[in-house]
Amino acid sequence: MKRLLVAGVMVASVFAGSGPVLAEPVDDTLEIDGMPIITRTKAPEGHPFDEVLSGWLFREAETRDVERETIENPGMIAVEDGETMWNTVEGTEGKSCASCHNDAAETMKGVGARFPKWDADSKKPINIELQINKCRTEQMGAEALAFNKGGQQELTAYIKHQSLGMPVELDLTEGDMQSWWEKGKDVYYTRTGQLNLACASCHETAMGKFIRADHLSQGQVNGFPTYRLKSGLTSLHQRFRGCIRDTRAEQPKAFSDDLMALETYVTWRGTGLSVETPSVRQ
């Protein structure tokens, strides 16, 4: 109870404008192995900000530098593991991902910039993790991967890494994507938990302020799965659930309708930013 009260007072001070100070994102540019990465760009119409900013701009210099070269990026170990999984035969059909999709550097280029996409079979948005499971069960005769297990994060990181540097751009005209976007927006602005916080509380209202040692960013997701220096490789829905846990609210299941809607909306909020997977954050 004491920890909850302390957390509540600290958060309240952030939103009241006292205590933690405002700090602008750094004026820096990112290249990864010489490839230019878009870390700031004009926001799409209807966005609450005029400019969309990568979380990279809110990190300390040492953290930013780790992402500049893949050889220094600890998240690349997961990408290499994902490549191994890509080429591993599994299931009753005797197939690997490569059996159908060949060289991921060619066939998966752009995929990470365009998901979530509309899935006509389930009549819902589908992300890369769910697409992997769909391929495994329907094409490979293999079992679906459990959340964050069996190499799910690593294979997702490998697939998204093939789109490194490409700008995020969702197609909201597909199927019923627009209504899921609207549902995700509702989730984003809905306050929950004992701390009565929404996603927007930190990543919009308090964006740029410090809470404890964390410089609050816009909460962009263009770098997931991301490598967090304090906890290792982290998937997007793992981060969603962690944030919700921190508000002292009940955590929804990964890939639930609410979180898929939220992924759709939050991904759109990063329109135009480059895919950074695996990004490096604190």
C-alpha positions in Angstrom: 0.0 0.0 0.0 2.9 2.4 0.8 4.5 1.8 -2.6 1.1 2.5 -4.3 0.7 5.8 -2.4 4.3 6.8 -3.3 3.7 5.9 -7.0 0.5 7.9 -7.0 2.0 11.0 -5.5 4.9 10.8 -8.0 2.7 10.4 -11.0 0.4 13.2 -9.8 3.3 15.5 -9.6 4.3 14.8 -13.2 0.8 15.7 -14.5 0.4 18.7 -12.2 3.6 20.2 -13.7 5.6 20.1 -10.4 8.6 18.1 -9.5 9.9 16.4 -12.7 11.1 18.8 -15.4 10.4 19.0 -19.1 13.2 18.1 -21.4 13.1 18.3 -25.2 14.0 15.3 -27.3 17.6 15.5 -28.5 18.6 17.1 -31.8 20.4 14.1 -33.2 20.2 11.9 -36.3 20.3 8.1 -36.5 22.0 5.9 -39.1 22.2 2.2 -38.6 25.2 0.7 -40.4 25.1 3.7 -42.6 21.3 3.4 -43.4 19.4 6.7 -42.6 16.6 6.1 -40.1 13.7 8.5 -39.9 13.3 9.5 -36.2 11.1 12.6 -36.7 8.6 13.4 -39.3 5.4 15.3 -39.9 2.4 13.7 -38.2 -0.5 12.3 -40.3 -3.8 14.2 -40.4 -5.8 13.8 -37.2 -2.7 13.1 -35.0 -2.5 14.9 -31.6 1.1 16.0 -32.3 2.4 18.1 -35.2 5.6 16.0 -35.3 6.0 12.3 -34.8 9.2 11.4 -32.7 10.9 8.1 -32.3 11.6 7.0 -28.7 15.3 7.0 -29.7 15.3 10.7 -29.4 14.4 10.5 -25.7 17.2 8.2 -24.7 20.6 9.0 -23.2 23.6 9.3 -25.6 25.1 5.9 -24.5 21.8 4.1 -25.3 21.4 5.9 -28.6 24.9 4.9 -29.6 24.3 1.2 -29.0 21.6 1.2 -31.8 23.8 2.8 -34.4 25.6 -0.4 -35.4 24.0 -3.8 -35.5 27.3 -5.4 -34.2 26.8 -3.4 -31.0 23.1 -4.0 -30.7 22.4 -6.9 -28.2 19.0 -7.3 -29.8 20.7 -8.7 -32.9 21.3 -12.0 -31.1 17.5 -12.5 -31.1 17.4 -11.6 -34.8 20.1 -14.3 -35.5 18.1 -16.8 -33.5 15.0 -15.8 -35.5 16.9 -16.5 -38.8 17.7 -20.0 -37.5 14.1 -20.6 -36.8 13.1 -19.2 -40.2 15.1 -22.0 -41.8 14.1 -24.8 -39.4 11.7 -27.5 -40.7 8.8 -28.1 -38.3 5.4 -29.7 -38.4 3.7 -32.6 -40.3 4.2 -30.9 -43.7 8.0 -30.9 -43.5 8.3 -27.2 -44.1 10.1 -24.2 -42.7 9.2 -20.6 -43.2 11.8 -20.5 -45.9 10.1 -23.3 -47.8 7.4 -20.9 -48.9 9.0 -17.5 -48.5 12.6 -18.3 -49.5 15.0 -15.4 -48.7 13.5 -13.2 -46.0 15.6 -10.3 -47.1 13.6 -10.2 -50.3 10.2 -11.6 -49.4 9.8 -10.0 -46.0 11.0 -6.5 -46.9 8.3 -4.1 -46.1 6.2 -6.5 -44.0 7.3 -5.0 -40.7 6.2 -1.5 -41.9 2.7 -2.6 -42.9 1.4 -4.7 -40.0 -1.1 -5.0 -38.4 -3.1 -5.9 -41.5 -6.7 -7.0 -42.0 -7.3 -10.8 -41.8 -10.3 -11.8 -43.8 -10.5 -15.2 -42.2 -10.8 -14.0 -38.6 -12.3 -10.7 -39.6 -9.8 -8.9 -37.3 -6.5 -7.2 -37.6 -3.6 -9.6 -37.5 0.0 -8.8 -36.4 3.2 -10.6 -37.3 3.0 -12.9 -34.3 -0.5 -14.0 -35.2 0.5 -14.3 -38.9 3.4 -16.6 -37.9 0.9 -18.8 -36.0 -1.5 -18.9 -38.9 1.3 -20.0 -41.2 2.5 -22.6 -38.7 -1.0 -24.2 -38.2 -2.3 -23.9 -41.8 0.8 -24.4 -43.9 3.4 -26.2 -41.8 1.2 -28.5 -39.7 3.0 -27.2 -36.6 1.6 -26.0 -33.3 1.0 -22.3 -32.7 3.6 -20.6 -30.6 2.5 -19.5 -27.1 2.9 -15.9 -26.2 6.6 -15.0 -26.0 7.6 -18.6 -26.1 9.1 -21.0 -28.5 11.0 -18.3 -30.4 8.0 -16.1 -31.1 9.8 -12.9 -30.2 12.9 -13.9 -32.1 11.2 -14.8 -35.3 9.1 -11.7 -35.1 12.3 -9.6 -34.6 13.9 -11.3 -37.6 11.0 -10.7 -39.9 10.6 -7.0 -38.8 14.3 -6.4 -39.2 14.0 -7.0 -42.9 12.1 -3.7 -43.1 14.8 -1.7 -41.2 14.7 1.9 -42.3 11.4 1.6 -44.1 8.6 4.1 -43.0 5.6 2.7 -41.1 2.4 2.9 -43.2 -0.8 1.1 -42.3 -3.7 0.6 -44.7 -6.8 1.5 -42.8 -9.0 1.0 -45.8 -8.6 -2.8 -45.7 -11.6 -4.6 -44.3 -12.8 -3.1 -41.1 -9.4 -1.7 -40.0 -10.8 1.8 -39.5 -13.3 0.7 -36.8 -10.5 -1.2 -35.0 -8.4 2.0 -35.2 -11.3 3.8 -33.5 -11.6 1.1 -30.9 -7.8 1.3 -30.3 -8.1 5.1 -29.9 -10.7 4.6 -27.2 -8.5 2.1 -25.4 -5.6 4.6 -25.6 -7.5 7.4 -23.9 -9.4 5.3 -21.3 -8.1 5.7 -17.8 -7.7 2.4 -15.9 -6.3 1.0 -12.7 -5.9 2.3 -9.2 -3.6 5.0 -10.5 -6.3 6.1 -13.0 -4.0 6.4 -16.0 -4.4 6.1 -19.7 -1.7 5.5 -22.4 -2.2 9.2 -23.2 -1.4 10.3 -19.6 2.3 9.5 -20.0 2.8 9.5 -23.8 0.8 12.6 -24.6 0.0 14.8 -21.6 3.3 14.2 -19.9 5.4 13.6 -23.0 8.9 15.0 -22.5 8.8 15.0 -18.7 10.8 12.8 -16.5 9.3 10.3 -14.1 12.0 8.8 -11.9 14.8 8.2 -14.4 12.6 7.7 -17.4 12.2 10.5 -20.1 8.7 10.0 -21.3 8.4 9.7 -25.0 5.5 9.5 -27.4 5.3 5.8 -26.9 6.0 4.9 -30.5 6.2 1.2 -31.4 8.3 1.3 -34.6 11.2 -0.5 -32.9 9.4 -3.6 -31.4 10.4 -6.1 -30.5 12.8 -3.9 -28.7 15.9 -4.6 -26.6 15.5 -3.0 -23.1 18.8 -2.7 -21.3 17.1 -3.5 -18.0 15.1 -6.6 -19.1 16.2 -7.8 -22.5 14.2 -8.5 -25.6 10.6 -7.2 -25.1 7.6 -7.8 -27.4 5.0 -5.1 -28.0 2.2 -6.9 -26.2 4.5 -7.6 -23.3 5.1 -3.9 -23.0 1.4 -3.1 -23.3 0.6 -5.5 -20.5 3.5 -4.2 -18.4 2.2 -0.6 -18.7 -1.3 -1.7 -17.8 0.1 -3.7 -14.8 1.9 -0.5 -13.6 -1.4 1.4 -13.5 -2.6 -1.4 -11.1 -5.2 -2.6 -13.5 -6.0 -6.1 -14.6 -3.9 -7.2 -17.5 -5.7 -8.2 -20.7 -4.4 -11.3 -22.5 -1.8 -10.8 -25.3 -3.5 -10.5 -28.7 -6.9 -9.8 -27.1 -9.3 -7.7 -29.1 -8.5 -4.6 -26.9 -4.7 -5.0 -27.4 -5.0 -5.7 -31.1 -7.1 -2.5 -31.5 -4.5 -0.7 -29.4 -1.6 -2.0 -31.6 -3.5 -0.8 -34.7 -4.0 2.7 -33.3 -0.5 3.1 -31.7 1.2 1.8 -34.9 -0.7 4.5 -36.9 0.5 7.1 -34.4 4.1 6.3 -35.6 3.2 6.7 -39.3 6.3 7.8 -41.3 8.9 6.7 -38.7 11.4 4.1 -39.8 11.2 0.5 -38.6 14.0 0.3 -36.1 13.6 -3.4 -35.0 15.3 -4.3 -32.8 15.5 -0.8 -31.2 17.5 -0.3 -28.0 15.8 1.4 -25.1 16.5 1.6 -21.4 
